[in-house]
Amino acid sequence: MKKFWLIPVMAFMTYTAAAGSAMAQAQSPDALVKQTVTEVMAAAKSDPNIQKGDLNSITRLVEQKILPHADFTKTTQLATGQAWRQATPQQREQLTSQFKTLLLRTYAGAIAQIRDQQVNYKPYRGQPGDTDAVVYTDVINNGQPIELDYRLYKTSSGEWKLYDLNVLGAWLVQTYRNQFAEKVSQSGVDGLIQFLTERNKQLAGGK
């Protein structure tokens, strides 16, 4: 399947850091998602290096802008499941780093494909006191709607962080949890780290 439906995934996570933290605290989850996706999709369209699919440019953009908006540690923890509690601090750090790299390399091509896609934002039904939220959207590509939802949580400082995504009915955390559990059962936490490391090397080599 083509990766056009992944475009808003990275668009959300690569919004400008200068406004990110303050806006995350001031806005509701749906407003945050809408504004970040809108502005980043526009920015990506204007960057010739990103349009050419230059991995270094895309990587630099993601690494500079992702931290104010996403919690990779929480995503990795949830995807790793029970094995996370067994992992040492060093193993947790390695898992988070390798998983972040895997997602970056997996979705990098989506950023380069940003062209004329439109995003339909569905009515947000969250309450002011909520600490966990889902923002439902459709990506319209060539007239076809693709389901894409964002799950965020509210930190103790009042900031909203992205930690899970639903694409066509499949939540990212659950999808990887099944794969990770199989690797851990076969070769433990170190085996999972090795698997992620090797997969990243393959992706770096274009495989």
N, C-alpha and C positions, 0 to 999 in steps of 0.2 A: 504493500500500500504506500502511496506517495505521502510525503511528510508535510503537505501543505497544512494539515490540521494541527501541526505542532507549532506553527508560527506564533500564535498568541501565547503559547506556553512560555517561550523565551522572551517574547515582547514584554510580558508582565514582569519577568524577572530581570530585565535589563533597563529599567527606567532610571533616569538621571538621579544620582545619589544626593545631589545638592538639595533637592526638594523632598527626597524620599522619606526620611525619618519623620520630619515635621508633619508632612501630609498624611503619613500612615496613622499618626496619632489623632489628627484632626478630622479625618474622613471616615465614613462608614466603609465596610469592606467592598460593597458594590461600586461606590464612587471611586475608591482607590483603584480597583481593577479597571474600570472604564477609562479613567484618565491616563493611567500608566500604559495600557495597551494602545490607546489612541496616539499618544505622543511618541512612543517607541516605534510603532509601526511606521509613523511618518519619518522619524529619524533614520531608520534602517533603509528606507527607500532612497534617501538622499546621500547615502554613503557608498561611493563607487567600489571601495574595497570589499565591503560586505556583499554588495550585489554580485561581485565576481566570485564570492565564496571563499575569500581569503580566511583561512582558519585562524591565523595569528590575530587578525583584526577582530574577528568574531570572539575569539577567546579573551582578548584584552577587554573588549566591551562588556562581556559577561562578568569577568572577574572584578571589574571596577564597579559595576552597577548592581550586582545580584545581592550582596550582603544586606543592604537595608530592607530587603523585601522577602527573603526566603530563609528558612531555617533548615539547612541541609543536615544538621545533626539530628534534629527531630525526625526528618524524613528517613534518614539512615537507621535510626533507632527503631522506628516502626516497621521498616522493611526487614530488618534483621530479626525482629521478634524476640523470642525467649533467649536466643543466643547472645543478644546485646548485654543481658545481665551477667552472663558468664565471661564476657570479654574484658580484658584488662584495659586501662586507660589508653595504653599505646595501641592496642588492637582497635579500639573504638576510633581513635584518631586516624589510623590507617584505613579503616572501613569507610569513614566519612570522606576522606580525601579521594580514595579510589572511586567511590560511588559518585561523587561530585564530578570527577573527571569523565566517568562513563556517561553520565547524563549530558554533560557539555558536548562530548564528541558525538553522541547519538543525535542530539537535537541541533547541532551547529548548522547542518544543511538547511534546516527549516528557516533560519533567519535569512539566509541568502535567497530564499524563495519568496520573500515578501514583495508583493506586487499590488494587486487590486482587490485583495480579499476584504470582505466586510464582516463585522462582528455584530450579532444581534444579542443584546443584553436582556435577559428575561427579568420579570419583576422580582425584586429582592424582598424576602419575607422574614428577615431576621428581626430580632428585638433589640432595643438599646442595651439591655443587660447581658446579651449573649457574649460568650468568650470563645465560641467556635462558630464558624460560618461557612456556608457554601454559596458561591456566586455562580449562577447558571447562565451559560451562553451557548450560542451556536455560531460557528464560523461558516460564512457563506462563500463558497468557492465554485465558480462556474454555475451558480444557481443552485448548488446542492448544499443543504445545511449539515454541518458536522458537529455533533454534540461535544462540548468542551466546558468542563466545570472546574472551578478553583475552590480548594478548601484552605481556609486560613484559621489561625488561632490568635487570640489576643494575649499579649504578654503582660507581665505585671506592671510595666510602664505605660500600658495602654496602646502599644503599637501592634498593628496587625502583621502577621507573618504567613507567607504561603508555605504549605508543607505537603500538599497532596493535589493531584490532578486526576480528573476523570475524562478519559477520551473514549468516545463511543461505548460508554457503559463499563469501561475497565479502569478502575482506580490504580494509579501508578504504584502506590505503596503495596496494595494487595498483590498486584502482578509480580512485583519483585520479591515479595515475601515468600511466595511459593517457590520461586527459583532459588532464593537464598537458603531456605530451609532444607532443600534437597542437597545443596552443596555442603551445608554444615553437617548434615547427617552422614555424609560420605567421608568428609575429611576435616571436620571441625572448623572453628573460626579462622584459623590460619589458612585452611584450604579455601575458604571463601575469599579471603584477602588475596591469595595467590590467583584465584580464578579471575577476580576483578582486575588485578594487575596485568595478567596475560591478555585479557580481553581489551584493555586499554591500549596495550602494545599493538594488538592486531588492528584496532581502529586507527591508530596513529600511522600504521603502515598501509592504510587504505583497504583493509580486508573486512 
